[in-house]
Amino acid sequence: MAIFKKKKEEQEDIIEMLSRREFIKAETKFRHNNLRKLPRFNKENCVTLGFILETLFDVKKEDLYWMHIFSSNFDRSRVDDRQIDNKDEIWEYNLFDAIFSMNDKGESSSMQGQNTTVTIRYDKAYYKREDKESCDDKSILYNDNSIILFLRNIAASGEGTWYMRVSAMLPDFTADDDMRASRSRNSPQTMSFVLAWDETDPTDRLGEYQRLFDSMVEKSNTGQPLTEDETLILTTYMHRNSVGYDFGYAKWLLGQKRYFDALMQFLKVHEALKRNKDKSITEAYLDTCVCLGYCYNELEQYEKAYYYLDIVVNYVDKQYRKPAYIIEYVNCLCNNNDDRAMGLMCYWIKELEGKKELSADETALYWFLHRRIAYLFIEMKEYDDAEKLLNILTEHSETAEFAKQELEYLKRIKSMC
């Protein structure tokens, strides 16, 4: 059973599908950790507690005294409750030992539902140093503290890679709780991140994941529909599961033309993303604004639609401006009888004509703008200008059929005047 391959001429097995989706979600979380560029681990390169403590918290082995491990499944039929006093053993503890077990053949199996809490006695005031038998500093602010880690298996793909969520907390050292340290204000240091451990060579599955991710990015940039797997990457990548779920659900509601229901979900997503400065979610944020504009447009609340669409069309970084965004913006202006519509459409037509080569989306926008201008001329009762433009449009295959129909319509209107 392979993650990205279906059996020939057979419907995908449900277990294979779930396995693939768990892998996609977990790999996306790992690649877009709050802590970037964490290494992958394997049998030759284990993730030790010492590596995490020293890399993230600048904790030294000499600062540790003992470690307590408590782990159990949901019904407490499997419990691990022990204390380790040896500093070397604490430092070399493999975190993935908390979420899977290894048999005599070297094969691993996941301990589903396993919750593991690790508590470490941490003391900086009396540590031993190489140049002295003990430190002379007897400060009460730097003794008797704890480091707390919560470890949880977040996915068991069964395909050779295991993933684990690590939530770590280091309480402040301040002894007097009323005292406010200038750096931390008595707040603990906290971190949450995902680790990956490859039991087998991950080259093929990671290569296939990368192709899937690249396809998702390209389609998002060009407005093409995403596959289920690509949508799963996007909603997970968007940064939080709840936001991703709301976004995916809102998209589904939009497809069902349930505009008010979709609006409520998109507003939740917008609120979550609008203050986030991470460039990785810029496209998701702008897409949310466009969807809000579209919903308000369909509900004929054009002022609100304009607010969100204006954010997108005038976004500071022009590389994110898509032709599809301009189309929805123009629809909003025209629906609201906005005086700026004609001038803006003429501006964009001139801008497109100044390019040496147009993409397919830019070409579609170019002819859309001409059609919209023809509509606008008719709405403004500028029939001569409308007829002149429509006659020009009959000479182009992209707009010929539309122009002929509008000329017939215009003839009927003029006969009634």
NORDAUR-V180882 format. One record per pair of residues at least 12 apart in sequence whose ideal C-beta (glycine too) atoms are under 7 Angstrom apart, sorted by the first residue. I is the first residue (numbers start at 1). J is the second residue. If there is no record, write none. Layout:
BEGIN
i	j
I	J
I	J
END
This chain:
BEGIN
i	j
1	16
3	19
3	20
3	23
3	159
3	205
4	20
4	208
19	157
19	158
19	159
21	232
22	155
22	157
23	155
23	157
23	159
23	161
24	209
24	229
24	232
24	233
25	155
25	232
25	236
26	154
26	155
26	157
26	163
27	209
28	233
28	236
28	237
29	194
29	236
30	163
30	194
30	196
32	237
32	280
33	193
33	194
34	192
34	193
35	191
35	193
38	193
38	195
40	196
40	198
41	195
41	196
41	197
42	197
42	198
46	94
47	94
47	95
47	96
47	195
47	197
48	91
48	92
48	93
48	94
49	90
49	91
49	93
49	95
50	91
50	92
52	95
53	147
56	168
56	191
57	170
57	189
59	122
59	147
61	87
61	91
62	127
62	128
63	122
63	123
63	124
63	127
64	87
64	90
64	120
64	121
64	122
65	121
65	123
66	83
66	84
66	85
66	121
67	83
67	84
67	90
67	118
67	120
68	83
68	119
69	82
69	116
69	118
70	117
71	98
71	114
71	115
71	116
72	115
73	111
73	113
73	114
74	113
90	120
95	151
95	164
95	166
95	195
96	162
96	164
96	197
98	116
98	151
99	111
99	114
99	151
99	153
99	162
99	164
100	162
108	199
110	153
110	156
110	162
111	153
112	153
112	156
114	153
115	152
116	151
117	150
118	149
118	151
119	146
119	148
120	146
120	147
121	146
122	145
122	146
122	147
123	143
123	144
123	145
124	142
125	137
125	138
125	139
125	142
125	143
126	143
140	175
141	173
141	174
141	175
142	173
145	171
145	173
146	171
147	170
148	169
149	166
149	168
150	167
151	164
151	166
152	164
152	165
154	194
159	205
160	198
160	199
160	200
160	202
161	196
161	197
161	198
161	199
161	202
162	197
162	199
163	194
163	195
163	196
164	194
164	195
165	192
165	194
166	193
166	195
167	192
168	190
168	191
169	188
169	190
170	188
170	189
171	188
172	184
172	186
172	187
172	188
174	186
212	229
212	230
212	233
213	233
215	230
216	230
216	233
216	234
220	234
220	283
222	361
223	322
223	324
223	361
231	248
235	247
235	248
238	281
238	284
239	276
239	278
239	281
240	272
243	269
243	272
243	273
246	265
246	268
246	269
247	269
247	284
247	288
249	265
250	262
250	265
250	266
250	269
250	291
253	265
254	291
259	295
259	298
259	299
260	299
262	295
263	292
263	295
266	288
266	291
266	292
266	295
267	292
269	288
270	288
270	289
270	292
273	285
273	288
282	320
283	320
286	312
286	315
286	320
289	308
289	311
289	312
290	309
290	312
290	325
290	328
292	308
293	305
293	308
293	309
293	328
293	332
294	328
297	331
297	332
297	335
302	332
302	335
302	336
305	332
306	332
306	336
309	328
309	329
309	332
312	325
313	325
313	326
313	329
322	361
323	361
323	362
323	364
323	365
324	361
326	348
326	365
327	365
327	368
330	345
330	372
334	372
334	376
341	376
342	373
342	376
345	369
345	372
345	373
348	369
349	366
349	369
352	365
352	366
367	398
367	399
370	389
370	393
370	399
371	399
371	402
373	389
374	386
374	389
374	390
374	393
374	406
377	389
378	410
383	410
383	414
386	410
387	407
387	410
390	403
390	406
390	407
390	410
END
